[in-house]
Amino acid sequence: MKQFWLGVACSILLSTHAVAGVLNAQEVARVKSDIATMLEAFEKGDAAPLIARTHESIYGVMGGKEQFEKTSKKAVDQMMQSGIKFLDSEVGTPTKTYPAGEEEVCFVPRISVFEILGKKAKSTGFMIAIRRIGGDSWKYLDAAGLRKNPEYLKLLLPKLESGIELPPNKVEIL
């Protein structure tokens, strides 16, 4: 009888343990395409696709949905007025997925090369792709804000396991 209950307990623990998954080729292509579309629009001064595809967890950090939208539009306007020129962008392959409560998360590396005030810089970062487990609609978070505040990841995705190795996230002058 003791072995029976031990088996039941192990089954419960194993069924609730976080298990990483792998995206199929179609899912990888969709995530990469979504991110490329958002970045292309952003680089041209259009915040709408980014706003529409951003995961709602950011609203709490930004003071609500309206404030997030307002801040995003203002940031894009300021970027365009600063004269920044994007020279190259690359979206990498998503990592495996990690459970985060009722959602699953993967990290998508990206590199942008830009010029501002006559100096070139390279941003190596990542986007966070999030969907409901079993769903097919992805939402995204830009991880640039995690450079100075890595603890925000736990604030944005509190049910995501700790200790996940994240892609590089830095800016360097070329």
N, C-alpha and C positions, 0 to 999 in steps of 0.2 A: 504494500500500500504506500509506503514511504517513497518508493521509486516512482510510483504513479504520479504523486504530487510533485515530485522533483521534475518529472517530465513535463507536467502541465506548466510549472513555473518557468522552466527553460523555454518552452514554446511561446509563452506570453512575452518573455524578455526578448527573444529573438524576433518575434513578429513586430515589436514596437521599436526595435533598434534602427537607427538611421543607416540607410543603405544608399550608397551612391549609385547613380544610373548613368547610362550612356545614351546620348542622342543619336538617332539614326541620321543618315546622309540628308534626307529631306528636312529634318528639323534643324540640322546644322546650317543648311543653305538658307532656311527661312530666318533664323536668328541673325546670321551674317547680313542678309539682305535688309532686314528691318533696321539694324544698326547703321549700315552704310547709308540708307535712305535718310535716317534722322541726322547723321553727321553731315551729309551733303547739304541738306536744307539749312542746318545750323551754320555751316561755313559760308553760306550765301546770305545769311541774315534772316532766315525764316525760322522762328521758334515753334511754329504750330505743330509740326510732326513730333518734335521732342516733347512738347506739352501733352499731346494726345497719347503718346506711348509711354509716359512716365508712370511708374508704379506709385500707387496712392500712399504708400508708407512715408513718402517724402513730405506729405501735407502736414503731418504733425510737427516735423522739424521746422517747416517753413511758415507756420502760422495759418495753415488752411490752404485749400485749393486755389482760391482767388489770389492769395498772396504769392503762392508758388508761381502761378501764371504771370502775375504782374512782374515779379522779380526776374523770371526767365526772359520775358520780353525786354525788360530794361537791360539785362546783361548782354543780350544779343545786340541791342542798339548800341550800347557802349563799346562792344567789341568791334562793331562795324565802324564806329566813329574813331576808334583808336588807330585805324589803318592796318589792322592785322590782315595778313595774307596767308591763306593756307596753301601750302605747296604740294603736300602729299598726305594721303591718309590710307591706312591699311587696317582692316579688321581681321583678327586672327581666328583661330578655331576655338569654339567654346570648350570649356573644361567639362568633366563629368558633372552630373547634377547631384545636388545635395538636398535632402529634405529639410524643410523649414515649416513645421506644422502641417497645414493643409496645402502648402505650396512647395515647389521645388525650385532650386536656384542653380544657375551655373555662371561662370565668370568668363567673359569674352575679352581677350587682350586686344588692344588697339594702339596704333602708333600714328601720331600726327606730326608733321613737320610744318612749321609756320615761320613767318617773318614779321617782325614788329620793330619799328624804328631802325630799320636797316640791319637788324641782327636776326640770325636764324636760331630757332630752338626746336628741340624734339621732345614731344610729350609721349611718354610710354605709360599707358594706363590700361584701364579696363572698364567695361560696362558690366553691370549685373543684370542678368536675364532672369525673370521670375514668371512662373505660371502656376496655376492650380494643378495639383497632382492629377494626372489623367487628362488635363486640358490641352488645348492646342493654341491658345492665344497668349502671347508673351507681352509682358510689360518690362520696363527697363529703368535702371538707375545708373547714372554716371558716377563712377567711383573717384573722380577727381577730388571731391570733398574729403575723401578718406586719407588723402596725403597728410593733412595736418591734424585730422581728427579720426584716427582709425577706430575709435570706440563707437563712432556713429553706426558702424555696420551692425552691431548688436542692438542699437536703438531702432534702426530701420527694420531689421529682421531678427527679432528677439528669439525666435524658435530655431534659428540656424545654429547648428553645432559649432562649438568653439574649436580653434586649432586648425582650421582649414588653411592650407597654403594658398595665398592669393598671388595673382600675377604681379609683376613689377608695377610700380606706380610712382613715376618721377618725371621731372622736367629738367632738361639739360641744355645749356647754350652750346651751339655748334660753332 
